[in-house]
Amino acid sequence: MNTRPPNRDPMPDLDRLLQEANELLAEAGLPLCQPLQAVDDPDTANPTVLGLAGETRYVIKVCTRYPDTQVTQARLANEVARVTGLPIPRHYAAPQAEDRLPLLIMQWMPGEQLRLLLPALEADAAGALAQDWGRCVGTFHQADIDDAPPSDDPAASGQGLHRRMQHDLDELLDRHAVSETQAKAVRVWLQSRAAAVQRPVLAGVTKSDLDVRDFLGLAQPRPHISAMLDWESVRPGECLWNLASICIRLHLMNLERLWPDFLLGYDSAGTFRWRQSAASEYYLAARIIIASATGQLIALRLLDSLLVGLEWAFPGE
């Protein structure tokens, strides 16, 4: 699976980082940390360290990517955890100030990223973990939270998403990744469904980065999601967009066999359902085209399936 390059800003001075982290911990009435350990995570763009305070551990992130959002991130993560009971670490954030680092401190939670754990498990265990993953996503989508920022999700604007599809198809043509005939057929297919995505169909709470990198899991004592991470972009939006992303991700990982298990867990969480429709088909196509245009050319093998049917994405229908 393609891994994002870190493009990480340089780590700030560790003495300053330790001092400011402990100031924030003291304000929250929490044990102070002494040693800091670098976190070797290729998937984060923010400098991140592990803080140790005896038996207590914190993940300390310097929010250089979105330096004015850490307070909102912390508030929304804590609110979602409160109303849903999902395994979300407690967050603490430093208010924005020119003379302070944009710090976000999170309770450390055990587990391994799903992108690593799912392929390593036996079939039954992987299916059980995928089912719990679906339950967590379904519960999150239906969370009743207040004061979420306005949506900036591309799927919230059908016109904007449709324009991006035309641009990405042009790029694939320029790279000779698709033929003129194939691109024309896909454009016609998209246009026939474009009206269905002018407004959210499955409106709920979404996250733009709802991916295998943003969940930790444990195999024992039973396969389950142990942590939900990365709360930079919680918005009201189109839940089908998130679901299409997960469906295509599983295909890119050659784990499409787990999609029915994920959906079983998702449907168990409440009233939201993934069902075949012009909108869900469009979002699947958009995710395939975006993955292809960003270099994951393995996704191109799914393009032809758009034109002959998407039964693989809608098991049991």
C-alpha positions as CSV (number, residue, x, y, z in Angstrom):
1,M,0.0,0.0,0.0
2,N,1.2,3.5,-0.8
3,T,2.5,5.3,2.3
4,R,2.4,9.1,2.4
5,P,5.8,10.8,2.7
6,P,6.1,12.5,6.0
7,N,7.0,16.0,4.8
8,R,7.5,16.7,8.4
9,D,8.5,20.1,9.9
10,P,11.7,19.9,11.9
11,M,11.4,19.0,15.6
12,P,11.5,22.0,17.8
13,D,14.1,22.3,20.6
14,L,13.3,19.4,23.0
15,D,14.0,21.4,26.2
16,R,11.5,24.0,25.1
17,L,9.0,21.3,24.0
18,L,9.3,19.5,27.4
19,Q,8.9,22.8,29.3
20,E,5.8,23.9,27.4
21,A,4.3,20.4,27.5
22,N,4.7,20.2,31.3
23,E,3.1,23.7,31.6
24,L,0.0,22.4,29.8
25,L,0.0,19.2,31.8
26,A,0.2,21.2,35.1
27,E,-2.7,23.4,34.0
28,A,-4.7,20.2,33.5
29,G,-3.6,18.8,36.9
30,L,-1.8,15.8,35.3
31,P,1.6,14.2,36.1
32,L,4.5,16.0,34.5
33,C,6.7,14.1,32.0
34,Q,10.5,14.0,32.1
35,P,12.1,12.1,29.2
36,L,10.8,12.6,25.7
37,Q,11.0,9.9,23.0
38,A,10.8,10.6,19.3
39,V,7.9,8.8,17.5
40,D,9.0,7.1,14.3
41,D,5.7,7.4,12.4
42,P,6.0,7.9,8.6
43,D,2.4,8.9,8.3
44,T,2.3,12.1,10.4
45,A,3.3,15.5,9.1
46,N,3.6,16.9,12.6
47,P,6.6,16.5,14.9
48,T,5.5,14.1,17.5
49,V,7.1,12.7,20.7
50,L,6.2,10.3,23.5
51,G,6.2,11.8,27.0
52,L,6.8,9.6,30.0
53,A,5.6,10.3,33.5
54,G,6.2,7.2,35.5
55,E,3.6,4.7,34.4
56,T,1.7,7.4,32.5
57,R,2.4,8.1,28.8
58,Y,1.4,10.9,26.6
59,V,1.6,11.5,22.8
60,I,2.7,15.1,22.3
61,K,2.1,16.6,18.9
62,V,3.4,20.0,17.6
63,C,0.5,21.0,15.3
64,T,2.6,22.6,12.5
65,R,0.2,21.4,9.8
66,Y,-2.8,23.2,11.2
67,P,-1.4,25.4,14.0
68,D,-4.6,27.2,14.7
69,T,-6.8,24.1,15.2
70,Q,-5.5,22.2,18.1
71,V,-8.0,23.6,20.6
72,T,-10.9,22.7,18.3
73,Q,-9.4,19.3,17.7
74,A,-9.2,18.6,21.5
75,R,-12.7,19.9,22.2
76,L,-14.3,17.8,19.4
77,A,-12.3,14.7,20.2
78,N,-13.3,14.9,23.8
79,E,-16.9,15.6,23.0
80,V,-17.2,12.6,20.6
81,A,-15.6,10.4,23.2
82,R,-18.1,11.7,25.8
83,V,-21.3,11.2,23.8
84,T,-20.3,7.9,22.1
85,G,-18.1,6.0,24.5
86,L,-15.7,5.3,21.6
87,P,-12.0,4.6,22.4
88,I,-10.8,8.1,21.8
89,P,-7.8,9.4,23.8
90,R,-8.3,12.3,26.1
91,H,-6.9,15.5,24.4
92,Y,-5.4,18.6,25.9
93,A,-4.5,21.6,23.8
94,A,-2.5,24.8,24.3
95,P,-4.3,27.9,23.3
96,Q,-2.9,29.6,20.2
97,A,-0.2,32.2,21.1
98,E,2.7,33.6,19.2
99,D,5.1,32.7,22.0
100,R,3.9,29.1,22.5
101,L,4.2,26.0,20.5
102,P,0.9,24.8,19.0
103,L,0.8,21.7,21.3
104,L,-1.7,18.9,21.4
105,I,-1.3,16.3,24.1
106,M,-3.1,13.0,24.0
107,Q,-3.5,10.1,26.4
108,W,-1.4,7.3,25.1
109,M,-3.5,4.2,24.1
110,P,-2.2,0.8,23.1
111,G,-2.6,-0.8,19.7
112,E,-1.2,-1.2,16.2
113,Q,-2.3,0.7,13.1
114,L,-4.9,-1.2,11.1
115,R,-2.8,-0.9,8.0
116,L,-0.3,-3.2,9.7
117,L,-2.5,-5.3,11.9
118,L,-5.3,-6.3,9.5
119,P,-3.0,-8.0,6.9
120,A,-1.2,-9.9,9.7
121,L,-4.2,-11.5,11.3
122,E,-5.8,-14.8,10.5
123,A,-9.0,-14.6,8.5
124,D,-11.5,-15.0,11.4
125,A,-9.6,-12.5,13.6
126,A,-9.3,-10.0,10.7
127,G,-13.0,-10.3,10.1
128,A,-13.8,-9.7,13.7
129,L,-11.6,-6.6,13.8
130,A,-13.1,-5.2,10.6
131,Q,-16.6,-5.7,12.1
132,D,-15.6,-3.7,15.2
133,W,-14.0,-1.1,13.0
134,G,-17.4,-0.7,11.2
135,R,-19.2,-0.4,14.5
136,C,-16.9,2.4,15.6
137,V,-17.3,4.3,12.3
138,G,-21.1,3.9,12.3
139,T,-21.3,5.1,15.9
140,F,-19.1,8.1,15.1
141,H,-21.1,9.0,12.0
142,Q,-24.3,9.2,14.1
143,A,-22.7,11.1,17.1
144,D,-24.9,13.9,18.4
145,I,-22.3,16.7,19.0
146,D,-22.6,20.4,19.2
147,D,-20.7,23.2,17.5
148,A,-18.9,21.2,14.8
149,P,-17.3,23.6,12.3
150,P,-18.9,24.1,8.8
151,S,-18.0,21.3,6.3
152,D,-15.0,21.7,4.0
153,D,-15.4,18.1,2.8
154,P,-15.2,18.0,-1.0
155,A,-18.1,15.6,-1.1
156,A,-20.3,18.4,0.6
157,S,-20.1,20.2,-2.7
158,G,-21.1,18.0,-5.6
159,Q,-20.1,20.6,-8.2
160,G,-16.6,20.9,-6.7
161,L,-16.2,17.1,-6.6
162,H,-17.4,16.8,-10.2
163,R,-14.9,19.4,-11.4
164,R,-12.1,17.5,-9.6
165,M,-13.1,14.3,-11.3
166,Q,-12.7,16.0,-14.8
167,H,-9.3,17.4,-13.8
168,D,-8.0,14.0,-12.5
169,L,-9.2,12.2,-15.6
170,D,-7.4,14.7,-17.7
171,E,-4.2,14.0,-15.7
172,L,-4.6,10.3,-16.2
173,L,-5.0,10.9,-19.9
174,D,-1.9,13.0,-20.0
175,R,0.0,10.2,-18.3
176,H,-1.4,7.6,-20.7
177,A,-2.8,5.8,-17.7
178,V,-6.2,5.6,-19.4
179,S,-7.3,5.7,-23.0
180,E,-9.5,8.3,-24.6
181,T,-12.2,5.7,-25.0
182,Q,-12.0,4.7,-21.3
183,A,-12.0,8.3,-20.1
184,K,-15.0,9.2,-22.2
185,A,-17.0,6.3,-20.9
186,V,-16.1,7.1,-17.3
187,R,-17.1,10.8,-17.9
188,V,-20.5,9.7,-19.2
189,W,-20.9,7.3,-16.3
190,L,-20.1,10.1,-13.8
191,Q,-22.4,12.6,-15.5
192,S,-25.3,10.2,-15.3
193,R,-24.9,10.2,-11.5
194,A,-23.7,13.8,-10.8
195,A,-27.1,15.1,-9.8
196,A,-27.2,12.6,-6.9
197,V,-24.2,14.2,-5.1
198,Q,-25.4,17.8,-5.1
199,R,-26.2,17.5,-1.4
200,P,-25.4,14.9,1.3
201,V,-27.5,11.7,1.2
202,L,-26.3,10.2,4.4
203,A,-25.6,13.4,6.4
204,G,-23.8,12.9,9.7
205,V,-20.5,13.7,11.5
206,T,-17.5,13.0,9.3
207,K,-13.7,13.1,9.3
208,S,-11.8,13.8,6.1
209,D,-9.0,11.4,7.2
210,L,-11.0,8.4,8.2
211,D,-8.5,5.7,7.1
212,V,-6.6,2.7,8.3
213,R,-3.9,5.0,9.6
214,D,-6.4,6.6,12.0
215,F,-7.3,3.5,14.0
216,L,-5.4,1.3,16.3
217,G,-6.4,-2.3,17.0
218,L,-5.5,-5.1,19.3
219,A,-5.9,-8.8,18.6
220,Q,-6.2,-9.9,22.3
221,P,-8.2,-10.7,24.3
222,R,-10.4,-10.4,21.2
223,P,-9.8,-8.4,18.0
224,H,-11.1,-4.9,18.6
225,I,-10.4,-1.2,17.9
226,S,-8.4,0.2,20.7
227,A,-8.1,3.8,19.7
228,M,-9.4,6.3,17.1
229,L,-6.9,9.0,16.2
230,D,-6.5,12.2,14.2
231,W,-9.2,14.7,14.9
232,E,-8.0,17.6,12.7
233,S,-11.1,17.7,10.5
234,V,-14.3,16.7,12.1
235,R,-17.2,18.2,10.2
236,P,-20.9,17.7,9.3
237,G,-20.8,16.0,5.9
238,E,-21.5,13.1,3.6
239,C,-20.9,9.8,5.4
240,L,-21.0,7.9,2.1
241,W,-17.7,9.7,1.2
242,N,-16.0,8.2,4.3
243,L,-17.5,4.7,3.5
244,A,-16.4,4.8,-0.1
245,S,-12.9,5.7,1.0
246,I,-12.7,2.7,3.4
247,C,-14.1,0.4,0.7
248,I,-11.5,1.4,-1.8
249,R,-8.7,1.3,0.8
250,L,-9.5,-2.3,1.5
251,H,-9.3,-3.1,-2.2
252,L,-6.0,-1.3,-2.5
253,M,-4.7,-3.4,0.4
254,N,-6.0,-6.6,-1.2
255,L,-8.3,-7.0,1.8
256,E,-11.7,-6.5,0.0
257,R,-12.8,-9.8,1.7
258,L,-13.2,-7.8,4.9
259,W,-15.7,-5.2,3.4
260,P,-18.8,-7.3,4.3
261,D,-17.5,-7.7,7.9
262,F,-17.0,-4.0,8.1
263,L,-20.5,-3.3,6.8
264,L,-22.0,-5.8,9.3
265,G,-20.5,-3.8,12.1
266,Y,-21.5,-0.5,10.6
267,D,-25.1,-1.6,10.2
268,S,-25.2,-2.8,13.8
269,A,-24.3,0.7,15.1
270,G,-27.7,2.3,14.4
271,T,-29.9,3.5,11.5
272,F,-27.2,4.5,9.0
273,R,-26.8,2.1,6.1
274,W,-24.5,1.7,3.1
275,R,-26.7,0.9,0.2
276,Q,-26.4,0.9,-3.6
277,S,-27.5,4.2,-5.1
278,A,-26.4,6.7,-7.7
279,A,-24.6,8.7,-4.9
280,S,-22.7,5.7,-3.3
281,E,-21.7,4.6,-6.8
282,Y,-20.4,8.1,-7.6
283,Y,-18.4,8.4,-4.4
284,L,-16.8,5.0,-5.1
285,A,-15.8,6.2,-8.6
286,A,-14.4,9.4,-7.1
287,R,-12.3,7.5,-4.7
288,I,-11.0,5.2,-7.4
289,I,-10.1,8.2,-9.7
290,I,-8.4,10.2,-6.9
291,A,-6.4,7.2,-5.8
292,S,-5.3,6.6,-9.4
293,A,-4.5,10.3,-10.0
294,T,-2.3,10.4,-6.9
295,G,-0.1,7.6,-8.0
296,Q,-1.9,4.5,-6.7
297,L,-2.3,3.0,-10.2
298,I,-3.5,-0.3,-8.8
299,A,-6.8,1.5,-8.4
300,L,-7.1,1.6,-12.2
301,R,-8.1,-2.0,-12.3
302,L,-11.3,-1.0,-10.6
303,L,-12.2,1.6,-13.2
304,D,-13.5,-0.9,-15.7
305,S,-15.8,-2.4,-13.0
306,L,-17.6,1.0,-12.9
307,L,-19.0,0.4,-16.3
308,V,-20.1,-3.2,-15.9
309,G,-21.4,-3.0,-12.3
310,L,-20.3,-2.5,-8.7
311,E,-21.7,-5.7,-7.1
312,W,-18.4,-6.2,-5.2
313,A,-19.1,-3.0,-3.3
314,F,-22.6,-3.9,-2.2
315,P,-22.6,-7.4,-0.8
316,G,-25.9,-9.0,-0.2
317,E,-27.9,-6.7,-2.4
